[in-house]
């Protein structure tokens, strides 16, 4: 196996993306630069900012696959950007800020992972606008751009620092929980599980498996097996569905505005599988945090604490 691997991430201003990737566990080096432009050897910040060179502000990310997966870095990348905007991220507008993922020519393994993760993100983002292609060229940026936010702690960053911290703390690697093909999902799930996770249905309150269930253990995505919630964060709720004060780690779920049924709510979906889980509410007096993740039992599989080792989840005992 290779000691390290490399991926190139264009996610708006490279100061922020570099700051994020430098903090991700398993990343051993980063370099800000300019990728996939006209090919001129003397690419400079001024020329790139003209918008006429085609270069993207890009971060070269070198990581150790023994300590992190490409999937984990990519899912972090996608939550740090807006995948539906072309030539823009945050307040930064121009072709140099086009989001993209580039892999080394001939690196078919990385290409497959990029396409697979992007397929999950396309499900969440109908107007998906992220470039996915092999690297054509890459030129390191000027010295003052390297590690910019390390040198200038109060400098501009379009990625919220709180989000960077949350992503860097994550220990659950989505690379171990690949979303199966649609045909396999349909064959594996019960009718209720399929309708909830794939069609965003809601099961009846008080008539579902876990709403009043109280045993120590881990709740995982019924589709992928990715850990989502812990019994330690489950609380008694009068809503009639399983209620959790928080996910097991912040990055394992995604939230999405939901305007169905004449309401405005925040839908909750799983990270690696994009399974519909339920909704989150931030004003619940029964919750110890005032936040209630109201989750369908049919979207979950429960693994008792006593069976975590046998089921391959022994490393997550401290989360229960």
N, C-alpha and C positions, 0 to 999 in steps of 0.2 A: 504494500500500500504506500501511496505517496505520503511523505511526512507532512506536507501542507498542500492546500489547494487555493485557488484564486478566483474571485468573482469581481466584476466591475459594476458598481451601483450608481446610477445617476438619479438623484432625488431632490432636485432643486439646488439651492446654494450648498456647495460642497463643505462648507464649514460645519453645518449642522449634521449632515450625514456622516462626516468623518468623526465628529464628536460621539455620535451614537455608536458607530461600529467599533470604535476604539474601546468602548466599554462593554461590548458583548463578550461573555465568556467564550474562550476558544479562539478569539481573534488575536493573531500574533503580530499583525502589522497593517497599517493603512497608509495610503498616499493620495492626496488630492491631485487631480489632473484634468485633462481635457481628452475626451474620447470621441471616436467615430466622426471626425470632421473631414475637411478637404485634404488632409494629409500633409500640409505644410509643416516642415520640421520646426519652425520657429513660432509655434502657436503661443500666443501671449494672452494675458487676461484682457488687455485692451482690444485686441483683434477679435477674441471670442465674444466679448460684450457688444461688438458691432452687430451681431446677429447674422453675419454674412458668411460665416465659416462652417456652419453645421455642427460645430463641436458642442458637446454636452459637458457641463460641470459634473465630474465623475469621481468616485472614490474607489481606488483599487483596494480590495479587501483580501488579505491573506489570512487563512484560518487553518486550524488543526482539526481535521475531521475525526480525530480520536477524542476530541473534547467538545465538539459541537457539530451540528449538521448544517448543510447548506439550507435545508428547509427552515431551520430556526432563524437564520439570518434573513432569509427572504420574507418570512411572515413578519418579522420585526420591521423590515424595510417597508412593507405594504401598509402597516399600521401607522408608520411615520409620515407617509405621503398621502396625497389625494390621487388615487389611481384614475380618476375620471377627468382630469384637466390636462390639456395639451399645451405645451410651451409655458407652463406656469406651475409654481408651487408656492403657496402662501402669498406673500406680497411681491414675490419675484416673478417678473414677466419677461419672456424672451425665449428664443429657441435654445439658448444655452441652459435653460432650466427645464427642458423636456425630461420627463422621467423615463428611465430605461434600465434594463438589466442586460449585461453583455458578458458572454463567456468566451474563453480563449478558443481560437479556431481549433477544431478537432476534438474539443472536450465534449464528447457526446453525452457523457454521464451527467455533467452539469447542465447541459442543454435539456436533457430529459427531466431533471428535477425542476428547472425553471419553468418549463411548459406545464408540468403537473401542478405546481403551486399556483401558477397563473390561472390555470383552469378553475381552481377553487376560488380565486379572487374574482374571476369573471362572473361567477355565480352571484357574488355580492355586489358587483359593480357593473351594471349593464352597459355603461358608457366607457368601458375600460379603454384607456388611452396610453398605456405604458409600452414603450418599445421593447421588443425581445429579439435579440439578434447576436450573432458572433461579433467579437471585438474586431474592428478594422484597424484602429490605431489608438495609441494612448501616449500623451505627453505629460510629464509631471508639471504641475503648476509651480509658480514662483515660490521661493522659500517662505515668504511672509504668509502664504496661504496654508502652509503645512502646520498641522496642530494649532490652528488659529485660535480656537476657543480655550486651549490650554494656556496660550500666551496672553490671551485677552479674555479673562473670565466673564467680563461684563459685555462681551461682544454680541453682535446680532446672531440669533439662531432661530430658524423657522420651525425647529422641532422643539416642543415644550420640554424643559429640563425634567419635569416630573415624569413625563412619558419615557424619557431616556432612562431614568432611574428604575422605573417599573420594568422595562424591557430587560435591563441589565441584571435585575435580580432573579429573573425567571430561571427555574431549574428543570422544568418539564420541556422536553425536546419534541416538537411536533414531527420530527423526522421518523420517529418510531411509530407514528399513528397515521399512516397513509390512508386517504379516502379511497375505498374500493370503487370499482367500476359500477355504473348505475345498475347494470344487470345483476351484479353480485349483491348489491344493496337490496334490490327488489326481492331477490330469492331468499335472502337471509332474514329479513325483518318480518314481524307479524304485520297484519293489516293496520293495526293501531299505531305501531311504531313507524311504519312507512308514511301514513297520513300525517302524523305529527312532525317527523323530522324532515320529510321531503316535500310536503304540501302545506306546512304551517298550520295544521289543524290543532284544535285544542280539545283535550280530553275532558270529561265531566268532572266538576269539583266533587270532592269527598268520595269519589268512586274511581280511584286510581291507586296504584300500588304503594306509593311512598308518602302520601300526604300526611299520615299520622305515624310514620315509621320512625323508630328511634333506636338504632343500633350503631355502634362505632364502625366506621369503614369509609370507603371512598366511592363516590359516584362518578362513573365514567360515561363518555359518549357511547351510546348503544351502537353507533355506526362504526367508529374508528377505535374505540377503547381509550381515547385520550382522557386523562383525569380532568374533571371539571369542578367538582364540589366535594367538600369534606363534611363528615358528620359533625365535626366540631363547630361548624358555622350554620348548621341547620337549627331552626327554631320553630316552636309551636306557633302556628298561624291559623287564623280563622278563615283564611281565603279558600281552603279546600284543596290546595295543591302544595307540593313540596316547596318550602320557603328557606332560602339561604341568605345570610347577611352579606356574603361576598363569595366570589369564586375561589377555588383553591390557590390560584395565582392570577394576578390581574390580566395576564396576556393570553389566557386559555380561552377567553370568550371575546366575541365581537358584538358591538351594539349597532343597531340600525333603526332609523326613524321609520315608524310603521303608522300609516294613516288608514288602514283597513277598518271596516265596520264602523265608519263614521267617528273614529277616535284618533287621537294622536298619542302614540306610545313609543317606547324604546324596546324594540325586539332584541332578544339575545340569541346569538348563534354560536356554534362551536368554531374554534379556530381552524383545525386541520380538516374537519369534515364538512364545515358549513351546514351542520344540522340545525334546524329550527329547534330551540330549546324552550322558549317562553318569552317573558317580558321582565323588565326591571322597573321598579318604582322607588322613588327617593323620599317618600313621605309616610312611611309605615310606622305607626307608633308601637307596633308589636316587635319590630326588629331592634336588636341591640345597637345597630348602627343607623337606624331610620331607613336603611336601604333594604328592599326586599327583591331578591331574584325569585320570581314566581315561575317555577319550572315544571314542565310536563313529566310525569313519571315515565311515560312511554319513550322519552328521549334518553333515559338513563339506564345504566346497568349498575347494580350495587355490588361491591366487593367487600365482604366483611374484613375487619382488621385481622382476624385470625387466618385469613386466606390470602393476604396480600403477597406473601412470599411465593406461595404455590402458583399464583396467577401472574407472577412476573412484575409485581408492583411493590416489592419489598423496599425499594429505595425511597418510597413516598410515605413510610410509616410516620415520620415526623410531621407530616401534613395532616394527619388524622387526629 
